[in-house]
């Protein structure tokens, strides 16, 4: 707690707005017209000429002989490895730990962005603003988390007496909670602050949309199997690191004005490394059921289980090579005088092919999440979202691309991978009233008989 | 088209911001600090002293002898009846027409709000702003509409060859469309305008959240049965009119600072009228299958159908009266010397009771939708969202409460009314591969045998 004040002094945001006030032209005033003259050409500079990166004092001391550029590089590197190590521990601890940490990260990101709004719009005296923001965060998490849980474990949860009303009336409870927040917001409106209050209402909601809603896709991906989180998260990290390394050593051609440090060399080097890394990582993880099985409830054990019959994407399949490729292989074989049976198929895990799609997104579209965040930071003239992680900035600075990636993985999985789970459908039927269960059974029997999937049935209901 | 310029002159927004510029203190500057001094005590005044309400010239001419207050009252009344009449025609035309008009209204509301953002932030020279806004509107409608259609008619749509990929990959296509918009936004960022561009990005997204997302609940309510739209929409209209009437004739005590014209007398009078009106309207509509049946696809007819077996909420049930009420009735009977069998139950349609819940929401919480809109208008110093409907303002001015109401109805229906439709579940099973269909059938058979719902079955699959 003691160095919080020092930390705040290092952060560019408050000092920027302080100096802006002295000039009688504050940050918040920019939306109107002052913005045109108020922008500078260079990447946003922090308030001190060569700012020492935020780090523990011991590390600062040990690295004092290095030039600032190398020192930054080293500190960033050390904390990168620390984060990777923590992530590995998390994976070892299992899905529940991962879900909890996702929540913690989401809350911290929300806090970072709301704090920026709080400072930019100088909302210190807005009545109820902080309380309402946290309330909306709580209400939306209640909604999204409940929807995920009901989707995956509805039948299980409904069996618990005290959870039953939450499962059955979840949408109504969520709506009531949100509406209470809205009524609270309307009641908190004070004539003097209308515009600020509505601006921050919008600010809170865009944050909820971009951070909270998307973070729940991470939770859903965890439940689909750890590989659906581990691979994409690692890809983004790999792309970040490799783009940084390639850029650091070979970077020459600037990529985009928004992020002046990004180069084409870094972009391309990052992309190739990510594809390669993605294939290798996927191949290793595919060997373990722990990573490929969705979280499910095992009725016989009475506990959550990570055993499963593997989905077809995690089982080796034969792919027929396209004819052009077959011809090419034939030519190669003739020219090298190899004799043998002509190979027209190739055996691999389908997931390896999917991993290439994921890599491509992680390295081509993923960075736009980062560009978006860069643009946002430049719009509000801040260097980082916060300075939670030494050498990296705020949590949000590291997770800007992760959220977009998680949404991509969710949409990809939902559209191309997910096969409706027969067990889930049966569970849904078992949530109905007995006479409806029988009705479904008889209707299904009739349809399947008509389609020739069933034959010779004699049934009698018992209701 | 000729009187567009004149219309614009009547609207307070442009003239307000013009005059603000002259004072060197424009509307958009308020977020910072000028706001504190820039608010006035009175309801927002239009730019002219006694503004003639917007209406067709003929109407203006005919009403020129009335005082402005009465003239406004009359014009508002005439257009209220015109809208009610159009709504009745729509109901007659059926669910498809209602869905189409919901879309039209939603697009117009989006347009009105975006235009305000466009003017407030003087975004005339922002590259791609309008195009991106419309694109995001299109993409989010594609997503929400698709989700509704797949939810209700998935099996039917999947049978059409050309629609099949849209049904199967809907979430992926929607995500790709949205991401393309996001990439477009990042690419459109221009150094000079960062802050404006991010502000309007937020503006667009909050509008999408509050208008577009909520309007799709109206569409879903239409599909659940016309009564789920007709009753709540009429309730809001009734509450609006009756609160206005009671306020006009008896209004004395101000209700809330945000809407200085609203009074407690209007609020209470509106609430009682709405409950009464809701019960009467529900009772009438309950007599017709046309209003209570959900839209479904009739396989034998090969067309959409509005016939159904009524849900239990639309069938007369016996309710046991609470004991206190029974005692009260007994006392009454004794005091009036009536002799007869003691009545302990009462017969009514369950929907009548639900209609009271809906009325209560429409008249107690519903107005907060309006207060929110009022606050928004006051924050940006505009009188109305637009002047599309003479005497009423913009479409958004009439629909502010309807969106919140539709979301309430959706959540209410989802939690308390909806019984999972056995037919839908069977259709979901039929979307699986044949071997999975058989698997579901056999699993269900086993579970139902175990639960004693089925007995004596002999089945053999044919795969």
Interface residues (C-beta under 8 A of the other chain):
Chain A: X26 X28 X29 X30 X31 X32 X33 X35 X36 X39 X41 X121 X122 X168 X169 X170 X171 X172 X174 X175 X176 X179 X182 X183 X185 X186 X189 X191 X192 X193 X194 X195 X196 X197 X198 X199 X201 X202 X203 X205 X206 X209 X257 X258 X365 X368 X371 X372 X375 X376 X378 X379 X380 X404 X407 X408 X410 X411 X412 X414 X415 X416 X419 X420 X422 X423 X425 X426 X428 X429 X430 X431 X432 X434 X436 X437 X438 X439 X440 X441 X443 X444 X445 X447 X448 X451 X452 X453 X454 X455 X456 X457 X458 X459 X460 X461 X462 X463
Chain B: X26 X28 X29 X30 X31 X32 X33 X35 X36 X39 X41 X121 X122 X168 X169 X170 X171 X172 X174 X175 X176 X179 X182 X183 X185 X186 X189 X191 X192 X193 X194 X195 X196 X197 X198 X199 X201 X202 X203 X205 X206 X209 X257 X258 X365 X368 X371 X372 X375 X376 X378 X379 X380 X404 X407 X408 X410 X411 X412 X414 X415 X416 X419 X420 X422 X423 X425 X426 X428 X429 X430 X431 X432 X434 X436 X437 X438 X439 X440 X441 X443 X444 X445 X447 X448 X451 X452 X453 X454 X455 X456 X457 X458 X459 X460 X461 X462 X463
